[in-house]
Amino acid sequence: MELLAPVDKLLQRGCWQEALDETARLLAKYPANPRLNAYMGLCYFRLGRYDEALPPLQRATALDPTDVDAGIKLAQTYDRLKRYHECAVVAAEFLKRRPYDHTLQGLLEAHERDLCLDRDGWEKSQWMPAKLQKMSNR
């Protein structure tokens, strides 16, 4: 796509700030472009600005729920922000689309226990591993 060619070149060279500037300029004209939003999130992520990476990555995955690469970066961003429940939810969702992705598998494995917040009775299992609960004298 010609629209993305200048950004692609900058990303390939690792010029994150320049790519971010170009992406911001293009997003002013094409705010609903999921790829541009994903690129903006990637640039912020590579610059270590995780709080700023979150909104464009969320927009990118909302605009194109099939963009697994944006989903991976979104999960990694949640991980860097120590928002482990969201990380596990996103990783589990995008693993449905790319079941053999090692990055998603690793994120889900690391934070799978945080998915317990979605279950009834999570308070009982949150602080005590299941194997210890069975040993209870109650």
N, C-alpha and C positions, 0 to 999 in steps of 0.2 A: 504494500500500500504506500503510495507516494507521500501521503500525509505523515506517516511515521518514519520515513527514511532518514531525515536529519536526526531524529531522536535515537533511532537504532544505531547510527554510526557513533554517536556520542556514548551510548551505553556500551557498545562493543569496545571502545577505547577506555572505558572506566572513568569518563569525565562526568561524574555524578552531578556536580553543581550546574555545569553547563547544560546537561540533559534536563535537569529540573527546571532551569530557566526556560528552555525551549518548550518543554511540556506545559508549563504554566501559560506561556504565550498561546500555544495551540488550544489549550483547554478553555481559554477565554472565548474562542470562536466555536469550539465543539465540546461543550461541557458534558454531553451525554455519551461521549466516546469511551467505551469501557477499557480499551487498550491504553488510551492516554491516561486514564485514571490509574490503571495498574502501573504504568511506567512512572507516574508521579510518586505513587506509594513506594515503588522499588527504589527510586532515587532517595527519598527521605530515609528509607530503611538502610541503604548503603552508607548514608551520611551519619547514621546513628541517631536520627531524629525520629524515634519510634512513635511518640505521641502524634507527630504530624503525619506519619505514614498511615496511621489507622483510618482516618476518614476517606482518603482516596481509594484505599484498598477495599473498604466496605462498599463504597460506591461501585467500584469495578465489579465486585462479585454480585452485587445486586443487579447491575445492568446486564451482566453476562454470567449467570450461575454455572456455566459450563467451563469457564476459564479456571482450570485447575492450578495453573501457575500463580495466578492472583490469589487463589484460595490458600495455596501453600505459604505464600508470603504473608497473607493475613494471619494464618495460624502462627507463623514464626514471630510476627509482630506482637501478637497477644502473649506469646511465650516470653519475649524480651521485656514486656511490660508487667510480667508476673501476674497476668490475668489467665490463670491456668484453666479455669472452667471453660472460658470462651475458646481458648486454644484447643482443648479437647473436643468441644462441640464442632468447631470448624474442621479440625482434622478428621473427625469421624464422618462428617458430611462429604468432604471431598475425597475421602477414601472410597466412597461408593462409586465415584466417577473414575478413579485411578487406583484400583485396589492394591497394586504392587509397588506403589511409590514409597521408597524407603524413608524419605523425610517425613511424610505424613504418618507412616507407621511408627517411627521413632517418637514423634510428638505425642501421638495418641498413647503409646505405651508409657511414656513418661508421665502423662497427666490423666490417664484413664481413671484413676481413683477420684479425680475431681468431678467426674461425671456423676458421682453418687448424689450430688446436689439436686439432680433431676428426679430422684426416686423418693417415694414416700418413706419415711423413717430414716432419712439420711443422718439425722442427729445421732442415732444410736451407733452407726457404723463409722462416723467421721473420725473419731479419735481412737477407736480400738479396731485393730485388724480382725478380720472375720475369724481367723484361726484362734485368736485369743478369746473371742466372744463365745466360742463353743466350749471353752474350758471354764467358763463361769460356773460358780457354785449355785447360781440362782435357778 
